[in-house]
Amino acid sequence: MFYHVKELQFNARVSKPDPKFASLLLEQFGGANGELKAAMQYFVQAFPARQPHPDKYDLLMDIATEEFSHLEIVGATIQMLLGGISGELKKSAEESEIMQLLDGKSAKENFIHEAMVNPQFFALSGGGPTLTNSQGVPWNAAYVTANGDLTVDLRSNMAAESRAKIVYEYLLQFTDDPYVKETLRFLMTREVAHFQMFEAALDSIQPNFPPGVLQSDPRYSNTYYNMSNGADVRGPWNEGPSPKMGETWQYVHDPLRQVIETNGLLDKEIEGTSRTQESVEAMNKQLSEERSAKIEAAVPKGENEWSTYPQNGY
């Protein structure tokens, strides 16, 4: 159950109107890395976790709800940055004073020119936030990723928080308003906090690598193919132990030669790892049984209900 509290989570403020920055800030209102995307992504991901992973359901719903509150903060900031524009646009029966608001004819013409980047922002919205990005592209459900496997979804969420954080970091470079900067820093900081929450939740699921259930083929899991000409470039991504599985990277200087000599890799031998095809098959079976058994035990057969009442002491 959602319950709206009129006070914002963070007291958003602006020192003066700034329609140009308001247009930029739409990225975090209706953009691919914005607050609505995050809220809907975690909200959708929570459903399959409800019964088999109630603790992760609670985490996802809590953060999804906070993201909705961040969406409200961004929307409120956009509205305040638009200042008196929405009121001026209503003066259709007389000469609008928007020209004075924009410091004369040249400023008005410049404003109209810049509005053409996203004409819907003012021409259709009447001076309010729109569910689009800064270019006027409508918000799209394709922004949301939900794969139904927590180890996959949590990694996707960590990436989403990283992208949102860097957008706020970039936006901070385009405003001089100290109040707006304060709000953006708060929102940016919460992305960092959420990243850590998702990382901790992922660590609590063991084993969690590789993502999903099925293990990787030991013939190919630690092979690095040199697909560039010139000097060989080496690093921890292609020499020494692999970071997650501890297998020794096998650097292939001439991939074409290996492909030819191994019959298109079908005859490639296992190198640099203690894993075998047999151990992989055994792990696949064990993990499949564990994961499916946990879900089957959590989801009742036949009649089912989502909630019981009362809850939380009420």
C-alpha positions in Angstrom: 0.0 0.0 0.0 1.4 3.4 -1.0 0.7 6.4 1.2 1.8 9.8 0.0 3.3 12.2 2.5 3.3 15.8 1.2 6.7 16.7 2.6 9.6 15.8 0.3 12.3 13.4 1.5 14.8 16.2 0.8 13.8 19.9 1.0 14.4 20.8 -2.6 15.0 24.5 -3.3 16.1 26.8 -6.1 17.5 30.4 -5.9 16.0 31.6 -9.1 14.2 30.3 -12.3 16.4 28.5 -14.8 14.3 27.0 -17.7 17.4 25.8 -19.6 18.6 23.7 -16.7 15.0 22.5 -16.1 15.1 21.0 -19.6 18.4 19.3 -18.9 17.1 17.9 -15.6 14.3 16.0 -17.4 17.0 13.3 -18.0 16.5 12.3 -14.4 12.7 12.6 -14.6 11.8 10.6 -17.7 15.2 9.6 -19.1 16.8 6.1 -19.6 18.8 6.5 -16.4 16.4 8.5 -14.4 14.4 8.1 -11.2 11.2 6.7 -12.9 13.3 4.0 -14.6 14.9 3.0 -11.3 11.6 3.0 -9.4 9.8 0.8 -12.0 12.8 -1.5 -12.4 13.1 -2.4 -8.8 9.3 -2.5 -8.4 8.9 -5.1 -11.2 11.9 -7.1 -10.0 10.4 -7.4 -6.5 7.4 -9.5 -7.6 9.2 -12.8 -8.3 11.2 -12.4 -5.1 8.2 -12.0 -2.9 7.8 -15.5 -1.6 11.1 -17.3 -2.2 13.2 -14.3 -1.1 11.1 -12.1 1.2 14.1 -10.2 2.5 15.2 -9.2 -1.1 11.5 -8.3 -1.8 11.6 -5.9 1.1 14.9 -4.4 -0.1 13.6 -3.9 -3.7 10.3 -2.4 -2.6 11.9 -0.1 -0.1 14.4 1.2 -2.7 11.7 1.4 -5.4 9.5 3.5 -3.1 12.5 5.8 -2.3 13.1 6.2 -6.0 9.5 7.4 -6.5 10.2 10.0 -3.8 13.3 11.0 -5.7 11.2 11.4 -8.8 9.0 13.8 -6.8 12.1 15.8 -5.8 13.3 16.0 -9.4 9.8 17.0 -10.6 9.5 19.7 -7.9 12.9 21.1 -8.7 12.0 21.2 -12.4 8.7 23.0 -11.6 10.5 25.6 -9.4 13.2 26.2 -12.1 10.5 27.0 -14.6 9.4 29.8 -12.3 6.5 31.9 -13.7 6.6 30.4 -17.1 3.5 28.2 -16.7 1.5 31.2 -15.5 2.7 33.4 -18.4 1.7 30.8 -20.9 -1.9 31.1 -19.8 -2.1 34.7 -20.8 -3.5 33.8 -24.2 -5.9 36.8 -24.3 -3.2 39.5 -24.0 0.5 40.1 -24.7 2.4 37.6 -22.5 4.9 39.0 -20.1 7.2 36.0 -20.7 9.4 38.3 -22.8 10.2 40.4 -19.8 10.8 37.3 -17.8 13.3 36.3 -20.3 15.0 39.8 -20.5 13.8 41.0 -23.9 13.3 39.9 -27.4 16.7 38.4 -28.0 16.4 36.2 -24.9 13.0 35.1 -25.9 14.1 34.1 -29.4 17.0 32.3 -27.9 14.7 30.5 -25.5 12.4 29.5 -28.4 15.4 28.2 -30.4 16.6 26.1 -27.4 13.1 24.8 -26.8 13.1 23.4 -30.3 15.4 20.7 -29.0 12.5 19.5 -26.9 9.4 21.5 -28.2 6.9 19.4 -26.2 8.4 20.6 -22.9 6.7 24.0 -23.3 4.4 23.7 -26.3 2.4 20.8 -24.9 3.1 20.6 -21.1 2.3 24.3 -20.4 5.5 24.6 -18.3 5.4 21.4 -16.2 7.6 18.3 -16.1 7.1 15.7 -18.8 7.9 12.0 -18.8 10.6 12.5 -21.4 14.3 12.9 -21.5 15.9 16.3 -22.3 15.5 15.7 -26.0 11.7 15.1 -25.7 11.9 11.3 -26.2 9.1 9.7 -24.2 9.9 7.4 -21.3 9.9 3.8 -22.4 9.3 0.6 -20.5 12.2 -0.9 -22.5 14.5 1.0 -20.1 13.5 -1.5 -17.4 15.5 -4.7 -17.0 14.1 -7.6 -15.0 15.3 -11.1 -15.7 13.7 -13.0 -12.8 17.1 -14.2 -11.4 18.2 -12.2 -8.4 21.9 -12.5 -9.2 21.3 -11.0 -12.6 18.8 -8.3 -11.5 21.0 -7.1 -8.6 24.0 -6.7 -10.9 21.8 -4.8 -13.3 20.7 -2.6 -10.5 24.3 -1.9 -9.5 24.9 -0.8 -13.0 21.8 1.3 -13.1 22.8 3.1 -9.9 26.2 3.7 -11.4 24.8 5.3 -14.5 22.3 7.5 -12.5 25.2 8.6 -10.3 27.3 9.8 -13.2 24.4 11.6 -14.8 23.9 13.6 -11.6 27.7 14.2 -11.6 27.5 15.6 -15.1 24.4 17.7 -14.3 26.2 19.4 -11.4 28.5 20.9 -14.0 25.6 22.8 -15.7 24.1 24.8 -12.8 25.5 27.5 -10.6 22.5 27.5 -8.3 23.8 26.4 -4.8 20.4 25.1 -3.8 20.0 23.0 -6.9 23.5 21.7 -6.4 22.6 20.7 -2.9 19.6 18.7 -4.1 21.6 17.0 -6.9 24.4 16.0 -4.4 21.8 14.4 -2.2 20.3 12.5 -5.1 23.8 11.5 -6.3 24.7 10.3 -2.8 21.6 8.1 -2.6 22.7 6.3 -5.8 26.0 5.4 -4.1 24.1 4.2 -1.1 21.7 2.0 -3.2 24.7 0.6 -5.1 26.1 -0.7 -1.8 22.8 -2.1 -0.7 22.4 -4.1 -3.9 26.1 -5.2 -3.7 25.5 -6.4 -0.1 22.3 -8.2 -1.1 24.2 -9.9 -4.0 27.0 -11.1 -1.6 24.4 -12.6 0.6 23.4 -15.0 -2.2 26.1 -17.8 -2.4 27.2 -19.0 -4.8 26.4 -16.1 -7.1 28.9 -16.5 -9.9 28.4 -17.1 -12.7 25.0 -15.3 -12.8 22.1 -17.8 -12.9 22.4 -21.5 -12.3 24.3 -23.2 -15.0 28.1 -23.2 -14.8 30.5 -22.1 -17.6 32.3 -24.6 -19.9 35.8 -25.0 -18.5 37.3 -25.3 -22.0 36.5 -21.7 -22.7 35.9 -19.9 -19.3 39.5 -18.7 -18.8 40.6 -18.1 -22.4 41.6 -14.6 -23.6 41.7 -14.1 -27.4 44.1 -11.5 -28.8 41.8 -9.9 -31.4 44.0 -6.9 -32.1 47.1 -6.5 -34.1 50.2 -4.9 -32.7 51.8 -5.4 -29.4 50.3 -7.8 -26.9 48.7 -5.9 -24.0 48.6 -7.8 -20.7 46.8 -7.2 -17.5 44.7 -8.9 -14.8 42.0 -9.5 -17.3 44.2 -11.8 -19.4 47.1 -13.0 -17.1 47.3 -14.6 -13.7 44.2 -15.9 -11.9 40.7 -14.9 -13.0 39.1 -12.6 -10.4 36.0 -14.7 -9.6 36.9 -18.3 -10.3 40.6 -18.3 -9.7 41.4 -20.0 -12.9 44.6 -19.1 -14.8 44.0 -17.0 -17.8 45.1 -18.7 -21.1 46.3 -16.0 -23.5 45.9 -16.9 -27.1 48.2 -14.8 -29.3 46.9 -16.3 -32.6 43.2 -17.1 -32.2 42.8 -18.1 -35.9 45.5 -20.8 -35.6 43.9 -22.2 -32.4 40.5 -22.3 -34.1 42.0 -24.2 -37.1 44.0 -26.6 -35.0 41.1 -27.5 -32.6 38.4 -28.1 -35.3 36.6 -24.9 -34.5 37.4 -25.2 -30.7 35.4 -28.5 -30.5 38.6 -30.4 -29.7 40.1 -27.7 -27.4 41.5 -29.2 -24.2 40.9 -27.8 -20.7 43.8 -25.8 -19.4 44.5 -23.6 -16.4 41.6 -24.9 -14.2 40.9 -27.8 -12.0 37.3 -27.9 -13.2 36.1 -30.7 -15.5 33.1 -31.4 -17.5 32.0 -33.9 -14.9 32.4 -31.4 -12.0 30.4 -28.8 -14.0 27.6 -31.2 -14.6 27.5 -32.1 -10.9 27.4 -28.4 -9.9 24.7 -27.7 -12.4 22.5 -30.4 -10.9 23.2 -29.5 -7.3 22.6 -25.8 -7.8 19.5 -26.4 -9.9 18.0 -28.6 -7.2 18.8 -26.1 -4.4 17.4 -23.1 -6.2 14.2 -24.9 -7.4 13.6 -26.5 -4.0 13.8 -23.1 -2.3 11.2 -21.6 -4.6 8.9 -24.7 -4.5 9.1 -24.7 -0.7 8.2 -21.0 -0.5 5.3 -21.0 -3.0 2.3 -22.9 -1.6 0.5 -25.4 -3.8 -3.1 -24.5 -4.8 -4.6 -21.5 -2.9 -2.2 -18.7 -2.4 -2.4 -15.2 -0.9 0.0 -12.3 -1.1 -0.5 -10.8 2.4 -1.9 -11.6 5.7 -3.5 -9.1 8.1 -2.7 -7.5 10.4 0.9 -6.9 9.8 3.6 -4.9 11.7 1.7 -4.8 15.0 -1.4 -3.1 13.7 
